Amino acid sequence: MQLILASTSPYRRALLQRLGMPFEQISPDFEETASGSMSPNELVKHNTLGKARSVLKCLPAATIVASDQVAVCGDIVLGKPGTVAKAEEQLQLLSGQRVTFLTGLCLMDANGYRYETIPYHVCFRQLSKDEISYYIEAEQPLDCAGSFKSEGLGISLFEKMEGDDPTALIGLPLIRLSQWLRPLELRS
């Protein structure tokens, strides 16, 4: 099986490496749809499947892993901030709030696909402007939905985390993906 990760994310690459399976990482030729045009669940599914399909077109014999993530706070959908100012704005908004991260996961090949949206919830503690500024300077989370990295110093921003798969929060739900791929069976 030729396994392809349809992503440019170094975080997703590092997560998939945990499974010990050989894979290639390819940038999908797909323009992600921005929030506002559909519900958060529809948006995550649309972007995840779009990434997978774009890579499968080029490699029809491969098995494609794709993922996408958005953060939802109330009725506001947050993506990657891209700038320090937007990261500050996002973390000020998230301060003291319960935020849901929706991570879409797809495993696709020429015969079809499996898809699931895996939610994960984070309760942020009250954050001061100084804490936010220090955090952004220290970790530069400009390419992360919600402006933090839970696998680093971002963990200090939380009161608690709730969900079945903590890797979903980082961007690639390994528990579900392992159930689909069964990496230990591939070795027997």
N, C-alpha and C positions, 0 to 999 in steps of 0.2 A: 504494500500500500504506500503510495506517495502522499504524504501528509503535508498540506500547505496551510500556513497561517496567513490569512488575508488581512494583514495589518502592518503598519509601520511602527507600532508602539513597542518601545523597549520593555515596558512593563508586561505586556502580554507575552512577548517573547520569553522573558525570564520566567513567567508563570508556566508556560507550556514546557519549558525545559525541565521543570520539576518532574514531569511524568517520565522522563528518560527515554522518550521515543524520538527517532530521527524525524526532522521536519525541515521544511524550507519556509522562509518568510518572504512574502511578496506583497508589494504595495498594490492595493486594489485600485483599478481605474474607475473610480466611482465618486461622484460629487455628493457628499452627505447633505441631506435635507436639514435645514435649520428648524428650530422649534417655532411653534406658532401655526404651522400649516395643518397639524394633526395632533391627536392626543399623544401624551408621552409614550404610552405603550405602543401605539401605532408607529410613532416616530422611530423608536428603538428597533422595532421589527423591520421597518422599511430600510433603515440604514444597514442593519446587520445582513439582511438578505441581499441587499444591493451589493455590498462588499463581496459576499460569497459568490454571487452570480458573475460578477465582473472577472474574478480570478478563474472560475470554472470555465468561462468562455475560452480562455487562453490555454487551459490545462484540463481538457474534458475527461482525462483518465484519472485525475487526482481526487483526493478527498480533501475538502476545504473546511477549515475552522475559521469562523468569523464571529466578531463580537462588536457591540456598540453600547454606549452607556450615557445616560442622562441623570442629572440630579433634579429632584422635584421637591420644592419647598412651598407648601400651600398650593397655589395655582401657578407658581412661577417655575419654569423649566430652565435649568442652568446647564450649560455646556462647558467647554474649555474656555477659560478667561482670555488667554492670549496676551494680555498686558498686565502689568503690576496694578494699574488703576482699577481694572475690572476685577482682578483677584481680590483686592481690598474691598471693593463693593460687594462681591459675592460673600466673603467671609463676614462682613458686617451684617449682611442679610441673614446669614446662617447662625449667627451668634444667638445662643439660647433656644434654638429651634430643633425640631425633629425633622430630619430630611430623609427622603426615600431615594435610594439609588436604584435605578432600573437598568439591569445589564442583560442585553439580548445575547443569546448564544445560538449559533447555527453550526451544524455539521452537514455538509452537502457533498453529494457526488452526482454522477450522471443519472443515477436511478431515483433521485429525490433528495429530501432533506428532513432533518429533525430541527425543531426550533423551540426555544423556551425563553421567556423573560423571567429572570431571577431577581427578586427584590432584596434589598438590604437596607436597614434603617440605622441612622446615626443620630444620636442626640448630642448636639453641640452644647458645651458649657458657655456661659457668658464670656465673651472675649473683649478685651480692651483694645483700643486702636494701636497701642504700643505692641501688644502681643501679636496682633495681626501683621503689623509692619515687620516685626522681628521674624515671624514665621515665614512670611513671603520672601524676605531677603535670604533667610537660611536655606530654604528648600526650593525656591523658584518653581512653584507648582502651576505654571502657566499653561501646561499642556494636560491638565487633569480636571475632569468635570468636578465642579464644586471647589476648586482651588486648594486642594490638599492631597497629601500622600499618606494614607493610613499606615503604610509599611515603613514609614520614617517618623519624623518628628510630629507629623499630623495627628498621630494618636493622642498627643497631649491636648488637642483641641476638644476632645470628646468627654461627655459624662458617661455614655454607654453606647454599645453597638448591639444591634439585634438582627439576627438572620441565621440562615442555615449554612451559608458558605461564605466565610470571610474573604476568599479570593474573588468573589463576585464584586466586592467593593473595590478591589484593585483593577478589575476590568476583564477577567476571564474566569468564569465559574468552573473551577477544576473538579469539584465533586460531581457535578452533572456531566461534564465532559468525560471524566474517567468512567462513569457508568456507561456512557455511549461508546467509548473507544475500548474499554476493558484492557488497559495497557499491560496488566499482569498476565492475562490470558495469552496475549501476543507473544509472550516469552516462553510459553510451554510447548 
